[in-house]
Amino acid sequence: MCDVSTDPGDFINARSFGQGAAETGDYVKTVVRQMRADNMGAVLKHFPGYGSNIDTHTGIAIDERPLAGFRDGDFVPFTSGIQAGAGAVLVCHNVITNVDPDLPASLSPAVHELLRRELAFDGVAMTDDLIMDAITAYTDGADAAVLAVKAGNDMLISSDFVTQYGAVLAALSSGELDQSQIRAAALRVIRWKMDLGLIEA
């Protein structure tokens, strides 16, 4: 958990380290290094940082903080984890208005571009559960998976696997999604599994 929260009143506080950005970054670095030593896959979440937002399981979270605040605070633990060798980053469903005011982060190409370019992350990007209320409020459910792939996610998490899987297959058949993007995502996942020794090189 890379989220920075020092306020017990925050929804995310009980799930966080409960310290400032620097302390959380040191903690994340230590945990990721140990997980790698134990041959465990590490997933950093919830990018770009949850903040004091409401629970996206039950509602839409609008985060109006300036991007500079993320860079000075929330990005610190993610950068520490990435540099320590974490193989995956989970993107939150919060709407980050100063990056993309129209889409939840998990469905936003702009947020994924930030992760890839500014934080130089080349591992596996994944969504949070695509049937949480913060997503179903923006989509009709089936479209969520297609938007998530278009945004740049390599793995999709969904409690309604059948619907989401079917939506991606249909979008591939119609040409709405490009085969090359699916291959690139699959290669990132395969490289992660190879790095963990789950499949042979």
Backbone hydrogen bonds, N-H to C=O, Kabsch-Sander energy under -0.5 kcal/mol:
donor,donor_aa,acceptor,acceptor_aa,energy
2,C,45,K,-3.1
3,D,45,K,-0.8
5,S,3,D,-0.6
5,S,19,Q,-0.7
10,D,7,D,-2.2
13,N,10,D,-0.8
15,R,12,I,-1.3
16,S,13,N,-1.5
17,F,3,D,-0.7
24,T,20,G,-2.6
25,G,21,A,-2.5
26,D,22,A,-2.2
27,Y,23,E,-2.2
28,V,24,T,-2.8
29,K,25,G,-2.4
30,T,26,D,-2.2
31,V,27,Y,-2.5
32,V,28,V,-2.9
33,R,29,K,-2.3
34,Q,30,T,-2.0
35,M,31,V,-2.7
36,R,32,V,-2.5
37,A,33,R,-2.0
38,D,34,Q,-1.8
39,N,36,R,-1.5
40,M,35,M,-3.4
44,L,88,A,-2.5
47,F,90,L,-2.6
49,G,46,H,-2.1
53,N,50,Y,-1.1
58,T,55,D,-1.2
59,G,55,D,-0.7
62,I,60,I,-0.6
63,D,61,A,-0.6
63,D,95,V,-3.1
64,E,62,I,-0.7
69,G,66,P,-1.1
70,F,66,P,-1.0
71,R,67,L,-2.4
72,D,68,A,-2.3
73,G,69,G,-1.4
74,D,69,G,-0.7
75,F,70,F,-3.3
76,V,73,G,-1.4
78,F,74,D,-0.8
79,T,75,F,-3.0
80,S,76,V,-2.2
81,G,77,P,-2.4
82,I,78,F,-2.7
83,Q,79,T,-2.6
84,A,80,S,-1.5
85,G,82,I,-1.2
86,A,81,G,-2.4
87,G,42,A,-0.7
88,A,42,A,-1.5
89,V,124,V,-2.5
90,L,44,L,-3.3
91,V,126,M,-3.0
92,C,47,F,-3.1
95,V,61,A,-3.1
96,I,94,N,-0.8
97,T,63,D,-1.9
97,T,95,V,-1.1
99,V,96,I,-2.2
100,D,96,I,-3.1
105,A,94,N,-2.7
106,S,92,C,-1.2
107,L,104,P,-1.9
108,S,105,A,-1.5
112,H,108,S,-1.7
113,E,109,P,-2.3
114,L,110,A,-1.7
115,L,111,V,-2.0
116,R,112,H,-2.5
117,R,113,E,-2.9
118,E,113,E,-0.5
118,E,114,L,-1.2
119,L,114,L,-1.3
121,F,115,L,-1.6
122,D,120,A,-0.5
124,V,87,G,-2.6
126,M,89,V,-2.4
127,T,155,M,-1.5
128,D,91,V,-0.7
130,L,157,I,-2.3
132,M,129,D,-1.3
133,D,57,H,-1.5
134,A,56,T,-2.0
135,I,132,M,-2.0
136,T,132,M,-2.2
137,A,133,D,-1.8
138,Y,135,I,-1.7
139,T,135,I,-1.6
142,A,140,D,-1.1
144,A,141,G,-0.8
145,A,141,G,-0.6
145,A,142,A,-0.6
146,V,142,A,-0.7
147,L,143,D,-2.5
148,A,144,A,-2.2
149,V,145,A,-2.1
150,K,146,V,-2.4
151,A,147,L,-2.0
152,G,148,A,-0.9
152,G,149,V,-0.9
153,N,148,A,-2.0
154,D,125,A,-3.2
155,M,125,A,-1.8
157,I,128,D,-0.5
158,S,156,L,-0.5
164,Q,160,D,-2.0
165,Y,161,F,-3.0
166,G,162,V,-2.1
167,A,163,T,-2.0
168,V,164,Q,-1.9
169,L,165,Y,-2.3
170,A,166,G,-2.3
171,A,167,A,-2.0
172,L,168,V,-2.0
173,S,169,L,-2.3
174,S,170,A,-2.1
175,G,171,A,-0.8
176,E,171,A,-1.3
177,L,171,A,-2.0
181,Q,178,D,-0.7
182,I,178,D,-1.4
183,R,179,Q,-2.4
184,A,180,S,-2.3
185,A,181,Q,-2.1
186,A,182,I,-2.6
187,L,183,R,-2.4
188,R,184,A,-1.7
189,V,185,A,-1.9
190,I,186,A,-2.7
191,R,187,L,-2.7
192,W,188,R,-2.0
193,K,189,V,-2.3
194,M,190,I,-2.5
195,D,191,R,-2.5
196,L,192,W,-1.6
197,G,194,M,-1.2
198,L,193,K,-2.6
199,I,193,K,-0.8
